[in-house]
Amino acid sequence: MRLLVTGGAGFIGSHFVDLRLKQHARDLVVVLDKLTYAGNPANLAGARRNPRFKFIKGDICEARTVERIIRKYRLEVIVNFAAETHVDRSILSPEDFARTDVLGTQTLLEAVRRHRMKRFLQISTDEVYGSIERGAFRETDDLKPSSPYSASKAGGDLQVLAYRHTYGLPVLIARSSNNFGPRQYPEKLIPLFVTNALENKLLPLYGDGLNTRDWIYVEDNCRGLDSILEQGIPGEIYNLGAGNTHTNWEITSTILKLLIKPESLVKHVIDRLGHDRRYALNTRKIRELGWQPAWPFVKALKHTVEWYQDHPEWWQSLKSGEYMQYYRRQYQKRHRVK
């Protein structure tokens, strides 16, 4: 395949790029990334050594840029990771999320339509379903997003489905549960708590800490995305989760035990606005494609913790950067965390 991977310098996108280059020896992989705060060129250090890899800095909302890249490299497929993704930040600046996650997706779909591309894979999230008290969401369930972030992702998904219905485009949607692993930007729960604990700083835990998520190791997630891209039926949605449902408190406690740190580092703070209580996915469809997770949860979390221990140069510069300083000030103002 000749792929355009948008947002490929981010956490999940860069892992997907590594997988495609390793597992598909004839692929050409072109990454388009705006390199906002979460797009890190260091994430693509391994890919840059491969002659089948190309990188372009640019915005998916700029139609001319997208068109030029598709024509130049004769691209056949788009995998869209490009998105604003952090719920807390969507509460602070929701307009950025609507622009990238909705307008950007529509811009890419137009390019797929004009160039009659073979496939378009939209990387979405389980958060579009909202919270579920018991059981697990199926792909046919209604969307009930609860935050500006999840609403913008739901809007992008609806654009994808509309282009399928109206133009017959060969689109696919993957709705993944919470990813974790190496190279995840340290605003997310696991890398934030791991790196804070390594620095003996407080771990700000929302509310009672009993909000529950299904966690999937990033390598397992990317193998699932690969299966969907290769074997998925155009027009279909695939839930992608590993069945590792844990509360935020359980995650926090396990991190502290792995690092041999005291629970006194935990500080319960005011709950996030509109905080969903529980996510869970029915993953029958993706498993019918032959995919299943390979990493046991505790093994994957231990591997992740060790990676942050071994790579302080990667995350220390990010946490001291301008964006994280701004985000920290806003967070401290609301939650009174030092």
C-alpha positions in Angstrom: 0.0 0.0 0.0 0.9 3.7 -0.4 -0.4 5.3 2.8 -0.9 8.8 4.1 -0.9 8.6 7.9 -2.1 11.9 9.3 -1.1 12.7 12.8 1.7 10.1 12.5 4.1 11.9 14.8 1.7 11.5 17.8 1.6 8.6 20.3 -0.6 6.0 18.6 0.2 7.2 15.0 3.9 6.8 15.4 3.5 3.2 16.7 1.3 2.4 13.8 3.9 3.8 11.4 6.5 1.6 13.0 4.3 -1.4 12.6 3.4 -0.8 9.0 7.0 -0.4 8.0 8.0 -3.5 9.9 5.2 -5.8 8.9 4.5 -4.6 5.3 7.8 -4.6 3.3 6.3 -3.0 0.2 4.5 -0.1 1.9 5.3 3.5 1.3 4.3 5.5 4.4 3.9 9.3 4.2 3.2 11.1 7.5 1.5 14.4 7.5 1.6 16.1 10.9 1.1 19.7 12.1 3.5 19.1 14.9 1.4 20.8 17.6 2.4 20.2 21.2 1.7 16.4 21.1 3.3 15.8 17.7 6.9 14.9 18.5 9.5 14.3 15.7 11.4 12.1 18.1 8.6 9.6 18.0 9.6 8.9 14.3 13.3 8.5 14.9 13.2 4.8 13.9 10.9 5.4 10.9 13.2 8.1 9.5 15.9 5.5 8.9 13.6 3.6 6.5 13.7 4.7 2.8 10.0 3.9 2.5 9.1 6.6 4.9 8.5 10.3 4.2 7.5 13.1 6.5 5.7 16.4 5.7 4.8 19.1 8.2 1.3 20.4 7.5 -2.3 20.7 8.5 -5.1 18.3 7.4 -7.4 21.3 7.2 -5.4 22.7 4.3 -6.9 21.0 1.3 -4.1 22.1 -1.1 -1.5 20.6 1.1 -3.4 17.3 1.2 -4.0 17.3 -2.5 -0.3 18.0 -3.3 0.9 15.1 -1.1 -1.5 12.6 -2.6 -0.6 13.5 -6.1 3.2 13.6 -5.5 3.4 10.2 -3.9 0.4 8.6 -5.7 -1.2 7.6 -2.4 -3.9 5.0 -2.2 -5.0 5.0 1.5 -5.5 7.5 4.3 -5.3 6.5 8.0 -6.5 9.5 10.0 -4.9 9.8 13.5 -4.8 13.6 13.3 -7.0 14.9 16.1 -7.1 17.0 19.2 -7.6 14.4 21.9 -7.3 15.5 25.5 -10.6 15.9 27.3 -9.4 18.5 29.9 -8.0 20.7 27.1 -11.2 20.4 25.1 -13.0 22.0 28.1 -10.5 24.9 28.0 -10.5 25.5 24.2 -13.3 23.5 22.4 -13.0 25.4 19.1 -9.6 23.8 18.3 -11.2 20.4 18.6 -14.1 21.2 16.3 -11.7 22.5 13.6 -9.4 19.5 13.5 -11.7 16.6 14.4 -14.6 17.7 12.2 -13.4 20.0 9.5 -10.1 18.2 9.1 -11.8 14.9 8.7 -14.1 16.4 6.0 -11.1 17.8 4.2 -9.5 14.4 4.0 -12.8 12.7 2.9 -13.0 15.2 0.0 -9.5 14.2 -1.1 -10.4 10.5 -0.9 -13.5 11.2 -3.1 -11.7 13.3 -5.7 -8.8 10.8 -6.1 -10.9 7.7 -5.8 -8.6 6.3 -3.1 -8.9 2.7 -2.0 -9.5 3.1 1.7 -10.0 5.6 4.5 -9.6 4.5 8.1 -10.9 6.9 10.7 -9.3 6.5 14.1 -12.0 7.3 16.7 -12.6 6.6 20.3 -15.0 4.7 22.7 -15.8 8.1 24.3 -18.3 8.9 21.5 -20.7 6.4 23.1 -20.7 8.2 26.4 -20.9 6.4 29.7 -22.4 3.0 30.3 -23.5 1.7 33.7 -23.2 -2.0 32.9 -22.5 -4.2 29.9 -20.6 -3.0 26.8 -21.3 -0.8 23.8 -21.8 -2.3 20.4 -21.0 -0.6 17.2 -24.7 0.0 16.5 -25.4 1.8 19.7 -26.3 5.5 19.7 -23.6 8.2 20.1 -23.9 10.2 23.3 -20.7 12.2 23.7 -20.2 14.0 27.0 -17.3 16.4 26.3 -16.2 18.8 23.6 -13.5 16.3 22.7 -15.9 13.3 22.3 -18.5 15.4 20.5 -15.9 16.5 18.0 -14.8 12.9 17.4 -18.4 11.9 17.0 -18.9 14.7 14.5 -15.9 13.3 12.5 -17.4 9.8 12.6 -20.7 11.1 11.3 -18.9 12.9 8.4 -17.2 9.6 7.5 -20.5 7.7 7.6 -22.3 10.4 5.5 -19.6 10.2 2.8 -20.1 6.4 2.7 -23.8 6.8 2.3 -23.7 9.7 -0.2 -20.6 8.9 -2.3 -20.0 5.2 -1.5 -16.5 5.9 -0.2 -14.5 2.9 1.0 -14.4 4.1 4.6 -13.8 2.3 7.9 -14.0 3.5 11.5 -12.1 2.1 14.5 -13.3 3.1 18.0 -10.4 2.3 20.4 -10.5 2.2 24.2 -7.9 4.0 26.3 -4.4 3.4 24.9 -1.2 3.4 26.9 2.5 2.6 26.3 5.8 4.3 25.5 5.9 7.8 24.0 2.5 8.9 25.2 2.3 12.6 25.9 2.5 13.3 29.7 -0.9 14.9 30.0 -2.6 11.5 30.0 -3.3 9.6 33.2 -0.7 6.9 33.0 2.3 8.9 31.7 1.4 11.8 34.0 1.2 9.7 37.1 4.3 7.6 36.2 6.5 10.7 35.6 5.0 12.6 38.6 5.8 9.6 40.8 9.3 9.4 39.5 9.7 13.1 40.5 8.0 12.5 43.8 5.3 15.0 42.9 1.6 14.6 43.7 -0.7 12.4 41.6 -3.9 14.4 41.1 -6.7 11.8 41.0 -10.2 13.0 39.9 -13.1 12.6 42.3 -13.2 9.3 44.1 -11.0 7.6 41.6 -13.6 5.0 40.6 -14.1 6.1 37.0 -13.6 2.9 35.0 -11.9 2.5 31.6 -10.9 -0.4 29.3 -7.2 -0.2 28.8 -5.3 -1.5 25.7 -1.6 -1.5 25.1 -0.7 0.6 22.1 1.0 -2.3 20.2 -2.1 -4.4 20.5 -4.2 -1.5 19.4 -2.1 -0.9 16.3 -2.2 -4.6 15.3 -6.0 -4.3 15.6 -6.0 -1.2 13.4 -3.8 -3.1 10.9 -6.3 -5.9 10.8 -9.2 -3.5 10.2 -7.3 -1.7 7.4 -6.4 -5.0 5.7 -9.5 -7.1 6.3 -12.3 -4.8 7.4 -15.5 -4.4 5.4 -15.9 -0.9 3.9 -18.7 1.1 5.6 -18.2 -0.8 8.9 -17.3 0.3 12.4 -15.0 -1.8 14.6 -14.7 -1.5 18.4 -11.2 -2.1 19.6 -10.5 -2.9 23.2 -8.7 -5.5 25.3 -11.2 -6.1 28.1 -8.9 -4.7 30.7 -11.4 -2.7 32.7 -9.9 -0.9 35.7 -10.7 2.1 37.8 -8.4 5.1 37.9 -7.6 4.2 41.5 -6.5 0.7 40.5 -4.3 2.1 37.8 -2.8 4.6 40.2 -2.2 2.0 42.9 -0.5 -0.4 40.5 1.8 2.4 39.2 2.8 3.3 42.8 3.5 -0.4 43.6 5.7 -0.8 40.5 7.7 2.3 41.4 7.8 1.5 45.1 6.2 4.8 45.9 3.9 5.7 48.8 0.1 6.3 48.5 0.6 9.6 50.2 1.6 11.0 46.8 -2.1 10.6 45.7 -4.2 13.8 46.0 -8.0 13.6 45.3 -9.0 16.7 43.4 -12.3 18.2 42.1 -13.8 15.9 39.5 -13.5 16.8 35.8 -16.5 18.6 34.3 -18.9 16.1 32.7 -16.7 13.1 33.7 -18.0 9.9 32.2 -18.2 7.1 34.9 -17.5 3.9 32.8 -16.5 2.9 29.3 -16.7 -0.7 28.0 -16.7 -2.1 24.5 -18.1 -5.2 22.9 -15.2 -6.3 20.5 -16.8 -9.3 18.8 -16.4 -7.8 15.3 -12.7 -7.1 15.5 -12.0 -10.6 17.0 -13.9 -12.2 14.1 -11.1 -10.7 11.9 -8.6 -12.9 13.8 -7.3 -10.2 16.1 -6.8 -10.6 19.9 -4.6 -8.7 22.4 -1.2 -10.2 23.0 -0.1 -8.2 26.1 -1.4 -9.1 29.6 -2.3 -5.8 31.2 0.1 -5.8 34.2 3.0 -6.9 31.9 2.2 -4.1 29.5 1.9 -1.5 32.3 5.2 -2.7 33.8 6.9 -2.4 30.4 5.5 1.1 30.0 6.6 2.3 33.5 10.1 0.9 32.8 10.2 2.8 29.5 9.5 6.2 31.2 12.2 5.3 33.8 14.7 4.6 31.1 13.9 7.6 28.9 13.7 10.7 31.2 15.2 12.9 28.4 12.0 12.2 26.3 9.5 13.3 28.9 11.3 15.9 31.0 11.7 18.3 28.1 8.0 17.9 27.3 6.8 18.5 30.9 9.0 21.7 31.1 7.8 23.0 27.8 5.5 26.1 27.2 2.3 24.1 26.7 2.6 22.0 29.8 3.5 25.0 31.8 0.3 26.7 30.6 -1.8 23.6 31.1 -0.3 23.1 34.6 -1.3 26.7 35.6 -4.8 26.2 34.4 -5.0 22.8 36.2 -3.7 24.2 39.4 -6.1 27.1 39.3 -9.1 24.7 39.2 -7.8 21.9 41.4 -5.5 23.7 43.8 -2.6 21.2 43.1 1.0 22.4 43.5 
